[in-house]
C-alpha cells in the first residue's frame, strides 16, 4: 500500500512538473518583415552579381537589390521593406 501511494505521489509530482514547464515556456512570435520587389529600370544585361544589382538599385532609391531568375533570364530586382 505504501508503495502505491509513493508511486501515485511520484506520478502526480511528475505531472505537475510537466505542466509547470509547459506554462513557463513562453513563445514569442516575431513578425518578419516582407520585402517588396521591383525590377530595376536602369540595370542593363544579365544580372550576375547581386552586389552590382544593389549598387544600381541604390541609384533608384531602393535600399537593396538582388538577382532573380525570371523566364530563364537573370534579372536585377530592387527590394525594400513593404
PDB file with one MODEL, atoms N, CA, C and O in Angstrom:
MODEL        1
ATOM      1  N   UNK A   1       0.807  -1.184   0.000  1.00  0.00           N
ATOM      2  CA  UNK A   1       0.000   0.000   0.000  1.00  0.00           C
ATOM      3  C   UNK A   1       0.856   1.255   0.000  1.00  0.00           C
ATOM      4  O   UNK A   1       0.555   2.231  -0.687  1.00  0.00           O
ATOM      5  N   UNK A   2       1.951   1.211   0.801  1.00  0.00           N
ATOM      6  CA  UNK A   2       2.832   2.370   0.878  1.00  0.00           C
ATOM      7  C   UNK A   2       3.517   2.588  -0.465  1.00  0.00           C
ATOM      8  O   UNK A   2       3.792   3.723  -0.853  1.00  0.00           O
ATOM      9  N   UNK A   3       3.790   1.494  -1.175  1.00  0.00           N
ATOM     10  CA  UNK A   3       4.453   1.605  -2.476  1.00  0.00           C
ATOM     11  C   UNK A   3       3.532   2.257  -3.498  1.00  0.00           C
ATOM     12  O   UNK A   3       4.001   3.066  -4.299  1.00  0.00           O
ATOM     13  N   UNK A   4       2.245   1.940  -3.504  1.00  0.00           N
ATOM     14  CA  UNK A   4       1.317   2.528  -4.466  1.00  0.00           C
ATOM     15  C   UNK A   4       1.078   4.008  -4.164  1.00  0.00           C
ATOM     16  O   UNK A   4       0.883   4.796  -5.089  1.00  0.00           O
ATOM     17  N   UNK A   5       1.091   4.406  -2.864  1.00  0.00           N
ATOM     18  CA  UNK A   5       0.973   5.820  -2.527  1.00  0.00           C
ATOM     19  C   UNK A   5       2.203   6.586  -2.998  1.00  0.00           C
ATOM     20  O   UNK A   5       2.103   7.709  -3.492  1.00  0.00           O
ATOM     21  N   UNK A   6       3.362   5.959  -2.835  1.00  0.00           N
ATOM     22  CA  UNK A   6       4.599   6.577  -3.270  1.00  0.00           C
ATOM     23  C   UNK A   6       4.612   6.726  -4.793  1.00  0.00           C
ATOM     24  O   UNK A   6       5.059   7.746  -5.318  1.00  0.00           O
ATOM     25  N   UNK A   7       4.125   5.712  -5.490  1.00  0.00           N
ATOM     26  CA  UNK A   7       4.055   5.772  -6.955  1.00  0.00           C
ATOM     27  C   UNK A   7       3.069   6.861  -7.399  1.00  0.00           C
ATOM     28  O   UNK A   7       3.351   7.607  -8.336  1.00  0.00           O
ATOM     29  N   UNK A   8       1.929   6.952  -6.736  1.00  0.00           N
ATOM     30  CA  UNK A   8       0.929   7.964  -7.077  1.00  0.00           C
ATOM     31  C   UNK A   8       1.480   9.358  -6.811  1.00  0.00           C
ATOM     32  O   UNK A   8       1.268  10.270  -7.611  1.00  0.00           O
ATOM     33  N   UNK A   9       2.181   9.532  -5.699  1.00  0.00           N
ATOM     34  CA  UNK A   9       2.762  10.829  -5.373  1.00  0.00           C
ATOM     35  C   UNK A   9       3.838  11.202  -6.397  1.00  0.00           C
ATOM     36  O   UNK A   9       3.934  12.359  -6.807  1.00  0.00           O
ATOM     37  N   UNK A  10       4.635  10.233  -6.803  1.00  0.00           N
ATOM     38  CA  UNK A  10       5.676  10.488  -7.804  1.00  0.00           C
ATOM     39  C   UNK A  10       5.059  10.846  -9.153  1.00  0.00           C
ATOM     40  O   UNK A  10       5.530  11.754  -9.837  1.00  0.00           O
ATOM     41  N   UNK A  11       4.012  10.133  -9.527  1.00  0.00           N
ATOM     42  CA  UNK A  11       3.342  10.417 -10.794  1.00  0.00           C
ATOM     43  C   UNK A  11       2.710  11.806 -10.764  1.00  0.00           C
ATOM     44  O   UNK A  11       2.783  12.534 -11.754  1.00  0.00           O
ATOM     45  N   UNK A  12       2.095  12.184  -9.650  1.00  0.00           N
ATOM     46  CA  UNK A  12       1.487  13.499  -9.511  1.00  0.00           C
ATOM     47  C   UNK A  12       2.543  14.599  -9.575  1.00  0.00           C
ATOM     48  O   UNK A  12       2.327  15.636 -10.201  1.00  0.00           O
ATOM     49  N   UNK A  13       3.678  14.374  -8.930  1.00  0.00           N
ATOM     50  CA  UNK A  13       4.768  15.346  -8.957  1.00  0.00           C
ATOM     51  C   UNK A  13       5.305  15.508 -10.376  1.00  0.00           C
ATOM     52  O   UNK A  13       5.574  16.625 -10.816  1.00  0.00           O
ATOM     53  N   UNK A  14       5.458  14.408 -11.082  1.00  0.00           N
ATOM     54  CA  UNK A  14       5.924  14.460 -12.465  1.00  0.00           C
ATOM     55  C   UNK A  14       4.934  15.219 -13.348  1.00  0.00           C
ATOM     56  O   UNK A  14       5.341  16.014 -14.196  1.00  0.00           O
ATOM     57  N   UNK A  15       3.648  14.979 -13.154  1.00  0.00           N
ATOM     58  CA  UNK A  15       2.622  15.675 -13.922  1.00  0.00           C
ATOM     59  C   UNK A  15       2.646  17.179 -13.643  1.00  0.00           C
ATOM     60  O   UNK A  15       2.534  17.983 -14.569  1.00  0.00           O
ATOM     61  N   UNK A  16       2.793  17.559 -12.379  1.00  0.00           N
ATOM     62  CA  UNK A  16       2.847  18.978 -12.014  1.00  0.00           C
ATOM     63  C   UNK A  16       4.076  19.630 -12.637  1.00  0.00           C
ATOM     64  O   UNK A  16       3.994  20.755 -13.130  1.00  0.00           O
ATOM     65  N   UNK A  17       5.205  18.946 -12.621  1.00  0.00           N
ATOM     66  CA  UNK A  17       6.424  19.493 -13.226  1.00  0.00           C
ATOM     67  C   UNK A  17       6.263  19.675 -14.729  1.00  0.00           C
ATOM     68  O   UNK A  17       6.704  20.684 -15.279  1.00  0.00           O
ATOM     69  N   UNK A  18       5.646  18.725 -15.390  1.00  0.00           N
ATOM     70  CA  UNK A  18       5.440  18.844 -16.828  1.00  0.00           C
ATOM     71  C   UNK A  18       4.515  20.005 -17.168  1.00  0.00           C
ATOM     72  O   UNK A  18       4.776  20.755 -18.109  1.00  0.00           O
ATOM     73  N   UNK A  19       3.449  20.154 -16.415  1.00  0.00           N
ATOM     74  CA  UNK A  19       2.514  21.255 -16.660  1.00  0.00           C
ATOM     75  C   UNK A  19       3.189  22.589 -16.371  1.00  0.00           C
ATOM     76  O   UNK A  19       2.983  23.554 -17.106  1.00  0.00           O
ATOM     77  N   UNK A  20       3.989  22.657 -15.318  1.00  0.00           N
ATOM     78  CA  UNK A  20       4.668  23.905 -14.964  1.00  0.00           C
ATOM     79  C   UNK A  20       5.679  24.310 -16.035  1.00  0.00           C
ATOM     80  O   UNK A  20       5.801  25.493 -16.354  1.00  0.00           O
ATOM     81  N   UNK A  21       6.398  23.347 -16.588  1.00  0.00           N
ATOM     82  CA  UNK A  21       7.377  23.702 -17.621  1.00  0.00           C
ATOM     83  C   UNK A  21       6.686  24.143 -18.902  1.00  0.00           C
ATOM     84  O   UNK A  21       7.203  25.007 -19.610  1.00  0.00           O
ATOM     85  N   UNK A  22       5.539  23.575 -19.212  1.00  0.00           N
ATOM     86  CA  UNK A  22       4.794  23.999 -20.392  1.00  0.00           C
ATOM     87  C   UNK A  22       4.225  25.396 -20.207  1.00  0.00           C
ATOM     88  O   UNK A  22       4.201  26.187 -21.150  1.00  0.00           O
ATOM     89  N   UNK A  23       3.774  25.702 -19.013  1.00  0.00           N
ATOM     90  CA  UNK A  23       3.224  27.031 -18.751  1.00  0.00           C
ATOM     91  C   UNK A  23       4.325  28.082 -18.694  1.00  0.00           C
ATOM     92  O   UNK A  23       4.107  29.235 -19.065  1.00  0.00           O
ATOM     93  N   UNK A  24       5.489  27.689 -18.238  1.00  0.00           N
ATOM     94  CA  UNK A  24       6.585  28.638 -18.103  1.00  0.00           C
ATOM     95  C   UNK A  24       7.280  28.928 -19.412  1.00  0.00           C
ATOM     96  O   UNK A  24       7.950  29.953 -19.540  1.00  0.00           O
ATOM     97  N   UNK A  25       7.139  28.063 -20.374  1.00  0.00           N
ATOM     98  CA  UNK A  25       7.795  28.269 -21.668  1.00  0.00           C
ATOM     99  C   UNK A  25       6.972  29.264 -22.471  1.00  0.00           C
ATOM    100  O   UNK A  25       5.914  28.932 -23.005  1.00  0.00           O
ATOM    101  N   UNK A  26       7.471  30.474 -22.544  1.00  0.00           N
ATOM    102  CA  UNK A  26       6.759  31.492 -23.309  1.00  0.00           C
ATOM    103  C   UNK A  26       7.304  31.508 -24.723  1.00  0.00           C
ATOM    104  O   UNK A  26       8.516  31.514 -24.941  1.00  0.00           O
ATOM    105  N   UNK A  27       6.411  31.515 -25.654  1.00  0.00           N
ATOM    106  CA  UNK A  27       6.822  31.598 -27.049  1.00  0.00           C
ATOM    107  C   UNK A  27       6.528  33.000 -27.542  1.00  0.00           C
ATOM    108  O   UNK A  27       5.422  33.518 -27.389  1.00  0.00           O
ATOM    109  N   UNK A  28       7.533  33.594 -28.131  1.00  0.00           N
ATOM    110  CA  UNK A  28       7.384  34.940 -28.645  1.00  0.00           C
ATOM    111  C   UNK A  28       7.297  34.861 -30.150  1.00  0.00           C
ATOM    112  O   UNK A  28       8.197  34.339 -30.807  1.00  0.00           O
ATOM    113  N   UNK A  29       6.225  35.373 -30.690  1.00  0.00           N
ATOM    114  CA  UNK A  29       6.056  35.384 -32.130  1.00  0.00           C
ATOM    115  C   UNK A  29       6.532  36.731 -32.657  1.00  0.00           C
ATOM    116  O   UNK A  29       6.046  37.790 -32.259  1.00  0.00           O
ATOM    117  N   UNK A  30       7.485  36.657 -33.553  1.00  0.00           N
ATOM    118  CA  UNK A  30       8.030  37.870 -34.143  1.00  0.00           C
ATOM    119  C   UNK A  30       7.577  37.934 -35.587  1.00  0.00           C
ATOM    120  O   UNK A  30       7.760  36.987 -36.352  1.00  0.00           O
ATOM    121  N   UNK A  31       6.995  39.037 -35.946  1.00  0.00           N
ATOM    122  CA  UNK A  31       6.549  39.207 -37.324  1.00  0.00           C
ATOM    123  C   UNK A  31       7.765  39.518 -38.195  1.00  0.00           C
ATOM    124  O   UNK A  31       8.546  40.421 -37.891  1.00  0.00           O
ATOM    125  N   UNK A  32       7.911  38.775 -39.257  1.00  0.00           N
ATOM    126  CA  UNK A  32       9.006  39.023 -40.175  1.00  0.00           C
ATOM    127  C   UNK A  32       8.568  40.043 -41.208  1.00  0.00           C
ATOM    128  O   UNK A  32       7.458  39.987 -41.736  1.00  0.00           O
ATOM    129  N   UNK A  33       9.460  40.968 -41.483  1.00  0.00           N
ATOM    130  CA  UNK A  33       9.153  41.984 -42.480  1.00  0.00           C
ATOM    131  C   UNK A  33       9.216  41.358 -43.870  1.00  0.00           C
ATOM    132  O   UNK A  33      10.113  40.571 -44.171  1.00  0.00           O
ATOM    133  N   UNK A  34       8.266  41.713 -44.694  1.00  0.00           N
ATOM    134  CA  UNK A  34       8.254  41.224 -46.068  1.00  0.00           C
ATOM    135  C   UNK A  34       8.966  42.232 -46.943  1.00  0.00           C
ATOM    136  O   UNK A  34       8.952  43.432 -46.666  1.00  0.00           O
ATOM    137  N   UNK A  35       9.586  41.742 -47.996  1.00  0.00           N
ATOM    138  CA  UNK A  35      10.258  42.614 -48.950  1.00  0.00           C
ATOM    139  C   UNK A  35       9.414  42.736 -50.206  1.00  0.00           C
ATOM    140  O   UNK A  35       8.893  41.745 -50.719  1.00  0.00           O
ATOM    141  N   UNK A  36       9.284  43.955 -50.693  1.00  0.00           N
ATOM    142  CA  UNK A  36       8.620  44.189 -51.965  1.00  0.00           C
ATOM    143  C   UNK A  36       9.690  44.298 -53.037  1.00  0.00           C
ATOM    144  O   UNK A  36      10.683  45.004 -52.860  1.00  0.00           O
ATOM    145  N   UNK A  37       9.492  43.603 -54.145  1.00  0.00           N
ATOM    146  CA  UNK A  37      10.456  43.585 -55.241  1.00  0.00           C
ATOM    147  C   UNK A  37       9.933  44.367 -56.428  1.00  0.00           C
ATOM    148  O   UNK A  37       8.739  44.362 -56.728  1.00  0.00           O
ATOM    149  N   UNK A  38      10.859  45.041 -57.097  1.00  0.00           N
ATOM    150  CA  UNK A  38      10.533  45.786 -58.308  1.00  0.00           C
ATOM    151  C   UNK A  38      11.708  45.630 -59.259  1.00  0.00           C
ATOM    152  O   UNK A  38      12.856  45.854 -58.877  1.00  0.00           O
ATOM    153  N   UNK A  39      11.424  45.246 -60.493  1.00  0.00           N
ATOM    154  CA  UNK A  39      12.506  45.063 -61.450  1.00  0.00           C
ATOM    155  C   UNK A  39      13.179  46.399 -61.731  1.00  0.00           C
ATOM    156  O   UNK A  39      12.511  47.415 -61.926  1.00  0.00           O
ATOM    157  N   UNK A  40      14.505  46.388 -61.749  1.00  0.00           N
ATOM    158  CA  UNK A  40      15.279  47.599 -61.985  1.00  0.00           C
ATOM    159  C   UNK A  40      15.077  48.100 -63.417  1.00  0.00           C
ATOM    160  O   UNK A  40      15.051  47.317 -64.366  1.00  0.00           O
ATOM    161  N   UNK A  41      14.937  49.421 -63.551  1.00  0.00           N
ATOM    162  CA  UNK A  41      14.814  50.028 -64.875  1.00  0.00           C
ATOM    163  C   UNK A  41      16.185  50.389 -65.442  1.00  0.00           C
ATOM    164  O   UNK A  41      16.348  50.476 -66.660  1.00  0.00           O
ATOM    165  N   UNK A  42      17.166  50.600 -64.574  1.00  0.00           N
ATOM    166  CA  UNK A  42      18.470  51.078 -65.019  1.00  0.00           C
ATOM    167  C   UNK A  42      19.493  49.965 -65.252  1.00  0.00           C
ATOM    168  O   UNK A  42      20.476  50.178 -65.961  1.00  0.00           O
ATOM    169  N   UNK A  43      19.278  48.773 -64.665  1.00  0.00           N
ATOM    170  CA  UNK A  43      20.252  47.696 -64.799  1.00  0.00           C
ATOM    171  C   UNK A  43      20.191  47.121 -66.212  1.00  0.00           C
ATOM    172  O   UNK A  43      19.118  46.772 -66.704  1.00  0.00           O
ATOM    173  N   UNK A  44      21.341  47.028 -66.853  1.00  0.00           N
ATOM    174  CA  UNK A  44      21.415  46.505 -68.228  1.00  0.00           C
ATOM    175  C   UNK A  44      22.159  45.180 -68.238  1.00  0.00           C
ATOM    176  O   UNK A  44      23.139  45.006 -67.513  1.00  0.00           O
ATOM    177  N   UNK A  45      21.695  44.251 -69.056  1.00  0.00           N
ATOM    178  CA  UNK A  45      22.364  42.969 -69.214  1.00  0.00           C
ATOM    179  C   UNK A  45      21.889  41.939 -68.207  1.00  0.00           C
ATOM    180  O   UNK A  45      20.947  42.164 -67.446  1.00  0.00           O
ATOM    181  N   UNK A  46      22.582  40.785 -68.227  1.00  0.00           N
ATOM    182  CA  UNK A  46      22.243  39.707 -67.298  1.00  0.00           C
ATOM    183  C   UNK A  46      22.767  40.045 -65.905  1.00  0.00           C
ATOM    184  O   UNK A  46      23.867  40.579 -65.760  1.00  0.00           O
ATOM    185  N   UNK A  47      21.994  39.739 -64.913  1.00  0.00           N
ATOM    186  CA  UNK A  47      22.374  40.020 -63.523  1.00  0.00           C
ATOM    187  C   UNK A  47      23.214  38.848 -63.012  1.00  0.00           C
ATOM    188  O   UNK A  47      22.688  37.780 -62.699  1.00  0.00           O
ATOM    189  N   UNK A  48      24.512  39.066 -62.933  1.00  0.00           N
ATOM    190  CA  UNK A  48      25.416  38.016 -62.477  1.00  0.00           C
ATOM    191  C   UNK A  48      25.953  38.290 -61.080  1.00  0.00           C
ATOM    192  O   UNK A  48      26.534  37.401 -60.458  1.00  0.00           O
ATOM    193  N   UNK A  49      25.769  39.498 -60.582  1.00  0.00           N
ATOM    194  CA  UNK A  49      26.297  39.873 -59.271  1.00  0.00           C
ATOM    195  C   UNK A  49      25.242  40.680 -58.516  1.00  0.00           C
ATOM    196  O   UNK A  49      24.828  41.753 -58.955  1.00  0.00           O
ATOM    197  N   UNK A  50      24.820  40.144 -57.382  1.00  0.00           N
ATOM    198  CA  UNK A  50      23.821  40.853 -56.580  1.00  0.00           C
ATOM    199  C   UNK A  50      24.373  42.157 -56.015  1.00  0.00           C
ATOM    200  O   UNK A  50      23.611  43.089 -55.760  1.00  0.00           O
ATOM    201  N   UNK A  51      25.685  42.234 -55.817  1.00  0.00           N
ATOM    202  CA  UNK A  51      26.257  43.486 -55.303  1.00  0.00           C
ATOM    203  C   UNK A  51      26.178  44.582 -56.365  1.00  0.00           C
ATOM    204  O   UNK A  51      25.908  45.737 -56.034  1.00  0.00           O
ATOM    205  N   UNK A  52      26.407  44.241 -57.633  1.00  0.00           N
ATOM    206  CA  UNK A  52      26.236  45.223 -58.705  1.00  0.00           C
ATOM    207  C   UNK A  52      24.774  45.639 -58.824  1.00  0.00           C
ATOM    208  O   UNK A  52      24.466  46.813 -59.027  1.00  0.00           O
ATOM    209  N   UNK A  53      23.898  44.685 -58.698  1.00  0.00           N
ATOM    210  CA  UNK A  53      22.460  44.960 -58.750  1.00  0.00           C
ATOM    211  C   UNK A  53      22.070  45.907 -57.616  1.00  0.00           C
ATOM    212  O   UNK A  53      21.318  46.857 -57.833  1.00  0.00           O
ATOM    213  N   UNK A  54      22.573  45.656 -56.419  1.00  0.00           N
ATOM    214  CA  UNK A  54      22.260  46.506 -55.271  1.00  0.00           C
ATOM    215  C   UNK A  54      22.769  47.925 -55.487  1.00  0.00           C
ATOM    216  O   UNK A  54      22.106  48.888 -55.102  1.00  0.00           O
ATOM    217  N   UNK A  55      23.955  48.060 -56.108  1.00  0.00           N
ATOM    218  CA  UNK A  55      24.504  49.393 -56.365  1.00  0.00           C
ATOM    219  C   UNK A  55      23.613  50.177 -57.329  1.00  0.00           C
ATOM    220  O   UNK A  55      23.389  51.373 -57.140  1.00  0.00           O
ATOM    221  N   UNK A  56      23.110  49.504 -58.360  1.00  0.00           N
ATOM    222  CA  UNK A  56      22.206  50.171 -59.299  1.00  0.00           C
ATOM    223  C   UNK A  56      20.892  50.509 -58.610  1.00  0.00           C
ATOM    224  O   UNK A  56      20.318  51.572 -58.848  1.00  0.00           O
ATOM    225  N   UNK A  57      20.417  49.613 -57.762  1.00  0.00           N
ATOM    226  CA  UNK A  57      19.159  49.870 -57.044  1.00  0.00           C
ATOM    227  C   UNK A  57      19.281  51.067 -56.106  1.00  0.00           C
ATOM    228  O   UNK A  57      18.307  51.788 -55.890  1.00  0.00           O
ATOM    229  N   UNK A  58      20.475  51.283 -55.549  1.00  0.00           N
ATOM    230  CA  UNK A  58      20.684  52.462 -54.704  1.00  0.00           C
ATOM    231  C   UNK A  58      20.461  53.741 -55.506  1.00  0.00           C
ATOM    232  O   UNK A  58      19.957  54.728 -54.971  1.00  0.00           O
ATOM    233  N   UNK A  59      20.833  53.731 -56.787  1.00  0.00           N
ATOM    234  CA  UNK A  59      20.614  54.916 -57.624  1.00  0.00           C
ATOM    235  C   UNK A  59      19.128  55.112 -57.935  1.00  0.00           C
ATOM    236  O   UNK A  59      18.713  56.200 -58.335  1.00  0.00           O
ATOM    237  N   UNK A  60      18.338  54.065 -57.752  1.00  0.00           N
ATOM    238  CA  UNK A  60      16.887  54.151 -57.972  1.00  0.00           C
ATOM    239  C   UNK A  60      16.139  54.339 -56.651  1.00  0.00           C
ATOM    240  O   UNK A  60      14.923  54.157 -56.584  1.00  0.00           O
ATOM    241  N   UNK A  61      16.879  54.706 -55.602  1.00  0.00           N
ATOM    242  CA  UNK A  61      16.312  54.969 -54.266  1.00  0.00           C
ATOM    243  C   UNK A  61      15.717  53.737 -53.600  1.00  0.00           C
ATOM    244  O   UNK A  61      14.708  53.824 -52.900  1.00  0.00           O
ATOM    245  N   UNK A  62      16.354  52.585 -53.826  1.00  0.00           N
ATOM    246  CA  UNK A  62      15.995  51.367 -53.122  1.00  0.00           C
ATOM    247  C   UNK A  62      17.149  51.012 -52.185  1.00  0.00           C
ATOM    248  O   UNK A  62      18.307  51.244 -52.532  1.00  0.00           O
ATOM    249  N   UNK A  63      16.861  50.458 -51.013  1.00  0.00           N
ATOM    250  CA  UNK A  63      17.939  50.120 -50.086  1.00  0.00           C
ATOM    251  C   UNK A  63      18.750  48.885 -50.481  1.00  0.00           C
ATOM    252  O   UNK A  63      19.879  48.725 -50.016  1.00  0.00           O
ATOM    253  N   UNK A  64      18.207  48.015 -51.321  1.00  0.00           N
ATOM    254  CA  UNK A  64      18.921  46.781 -51.659  1.00  0.00           C
ATOM    255  C   UNK A  64      18.433  46.248 -52.992  1.00  0.00           C
ATOM    256  O   UNK A  64      17.422  46.701 -53.527  1.00  0.00           O
ATOM    257  N   UNK A  65      19.162  45.286 -53.514  1.00  0.00           N
ATOM    258  CA  UNK A  65      18.780  44.628 -54.756  1.00  0.00           C
ATOM    259  C   UNK A  65      19.448  43.271 -54.854  1.00  0.00           C
ATOM    260  O   UNK A  65      20.480  43.030 -54.229  1.00  0.00           O
ATOM    261  N   UNK A  66      18.855  42.388 -55.641  1.00  0.00           N
ATOM    262  CA  UNK A  66      19.424  41.044 -55.823  1.00  0.00           C
ATOM    263  C   UNK A  66      18.962  40.464 -57.145  1.00  0.00           C
ATOM    264  O   UNK A  66      17.936  40.855 -57.702  1.00  0.00           O
ATOM    265  N   UNK A  67      19.752  39.517 -57.628  1.00  0.00           N
ATOM    266  CA  UNK A  67      19.444  38.861 -58.901  1.00  0.00           C
ATOM    267  C   UNK A  67      18.386  37.780 -58.683  1.00  0.00           C
ATOM    268  O   UNK A  67      18.432  37.032 -57.707  1.00  0.00           O
ATOM    269  N   UNK A  68      17.442  37.718 -59.605  1.00  0.00           N
ATOM    270  CA  UNK A  68      16.409  36.679 -59.585  1.00  0.00           C
ATOM    271  C   UNK A  68      16.217  36.144 -60.996  1.00  0.00           C
ATOM    272  O   UNK A  68      16.333  36.871 -61.984  1.00  0.00           O
ATOM    273  N   UNK A  69      15.920  34.851 -61.059  1.00  0.00           N
ATOM    274  CA  UNK A  69      15.658  34.233 -62.346  1.00  0.00           C
ATOM    275  C   UNK A  69      14.213  34.512 -62.739  1.00  0.00           C
ATOM    276  O   UNK A  69      13.281  34.266 -61.972  1.00  0.00           O
ATOM    277  N   UNK A  70      14.050  35.031 -63.955  1.00  0.00           N
ATOM    278  CA  UNK A  70      12.708  35.277 -64.472  1.00  0.00           C
ATOM    279  C   UNK A  70      12.688  34.847 -65.935  1.00  0.00           C
ATOM    280  O   UNK A  70      13.388  35.424 -66.767  1.00  0.00           O
ATOM    281  N   UNK A  71      11.897  33.850 -66.241  1.00  0.00           N
ATOM    282  CA  UNK A  71      11.773  33.321 -67.605  1.00  0.00           C
ATOM    283  C   UNK A  71      13.144  32.970 -68.185  1.00  0.00           C
ATOM    284  O   UNK A  71      13.500  33.420 -69.274  1.00  0.00           O
ATOM    285  N   UNK A  72      13.896  32.175 -67.458  1.00  0.00           N
ATOM    286  CA  UNK A  72      15.217  31.677 -67.863  1.00  0.00           C
ATOM    287  C   UNK A  72      16.277  32.765 -67.977  1.00  0.00           C
ATOM    288  O   UNK A  72      17.364  32.498 -68.489  1.00  0.00           O
ATOM    289  N   UNK A  73      15.997  33.978 -67.520  1.00  0.00           N
ATOM    290  CA  UNK A  73      16.974  35.055 -67.517  1.00  0.00           C
ATOM    291  C   UNK A  73      17.207  35.503 -66.083  1.00  0.00           C
ATOM    292  O   UNK A  73      16.301  35.457 -65.251  1.00  0.00           O
ATOM    293  N   UNK A  74      18.442  35.939 -65.800  1.00  0.00           N
ATOM    294  CA  UNK A  74      18.737  36.525 -64.501  1.00  0.00           C
ATOM    295  C   UNK A  74      18.564  38.031 -64.608  1.00  0.00           C
ATOM    296  O   UNK A  74      19.245  38.695 -65.389  1.00  0.00           O
ATOM    297  N   UNK A  75      17.644  38.557 -63.812  1.00  0.00           N
ATOM    298  CA  UNK A  75      17.342  39.985 -63.851  1.00  0.00           C
ATOM    299  C   UNK A  75      17.566  40.594 -62.486  1.00  0.00           C
ATOM    300  O   UNK A  75      17.506  39.917 -61.459  1.00  0.00           O
ATOM    301  N   UNK A  76      17.827  41.896 -62.501  1.00  0.00           N
ATOM    302  CA  UNK A  76      18.059  42.642 -61.260  1.00  0.00           C
ATOM    303  C   UNK A  76      16.727  43.126 -60.707  1.00  0.00           C
ATOM    304  O   UNK A  76      15.964  43.798 -61.402  1.00  0.00           O
ATOM    305  N   UNK A  77      16.452  42.782 -59.449  1.00  0.00           N
ATOM    306  CA  UNK A  77      15.254  43.246 -58.775  1.00  0.00           C
ATOM    307  C   UNK A  77      15.653  44.056 -57.560  1.00  0.00           C
ATOM    308  O   UNK A  77      16.441  43.603 -56.729  1.00  0.00           O
ATOM    309  N   UNK A  78      15.107  45.251 -57.458  1.00  0.00           N
ATOM    310  CA  UNK A  78      15.334  46.102 -56.302  1.00  0.00           C
ATOM    311  C   UNK A  78      14.329  45.725 -55.233  1.00  0.00           C
ATOM    312  O   UNK A  78      13.193  45.357 -55.533  1.00  0.00           O
ATOM    313  N   UNK A  79      14.760  45.820 -53.970  1.00  0.00           N
ATOM    314  CA  UNK A  79      13.837  45.441 -52.899  1.00  0.00           C
ATOM    315  C   UNK A  79      13.883  46.451 -51.761  1.00  0.00           C
ATOM    316  O   UNK A  79      14.896  47.099 -51.497  1.00  0.00           O
ATOM    317  N   UNK A  80      12.735  46.549 -51.104  1.00  0.00           N
ATOM    318  CA  UNK A  80      12.580  47.384 -49.908  1.00  0.00           C
ATOM    319  C   UNK A  80      11.518  46.743 -49.033  1.00  0.00           C
ATOM    320  O   UNK A  80      10.674  45.990 -49.521  1.00  0.00           O
ATOM    321  N   UNK A  81      11.558  47.042 -47.731  1.00  0.00           N
ATOM    322  CA  UNK A  81      10.517  46.507 -46.855  1.00  0.00           C
ATOM    323  C   UNK A  81       9.158  47.067 -47.235  1.00  0.00           C
ATOM    324  O   UNK A  81       9.027  48.252 -47.538  1.00  0.00           O
ATOM    325  N   UNK A  82       8.158  46.215 -47.216  1.00  0.00           N
ATOM    326  CA  UNK A  82       6.797  46.649 -47.566  1.00  0.00           C
ATOM    327  C   UNK A  82       6.172  47.441 -46.427  1.00  0.00           C
ATOM    328  O   UNK A  82       5.030  47.888 -46.540  1.00  0.00           O
TER     329      UNK A  82
ENDMDL
END
